[in-house]
Amino acid sequence: MPWRRLRILLDHKLVKIHHPVLTQGSPTSVGFTEEGLRFLELR
């Protein structure tokens, strides 16, 4: 996902970045917030 689009979702608090325990090769992921799930009508 391009940073510009991700930035819009972050600014509107629709997604959050999950930082796992940092080990070599551990991925950083993005997940929807409760507000984001309501916006998508998934909750």
Buried (B, 14 or more C-beta within 10 A) or exposed (E): EEEEEEEEBBEEEBBBEEEEEEEEEEEEEEEBBEBBEEBEEEE
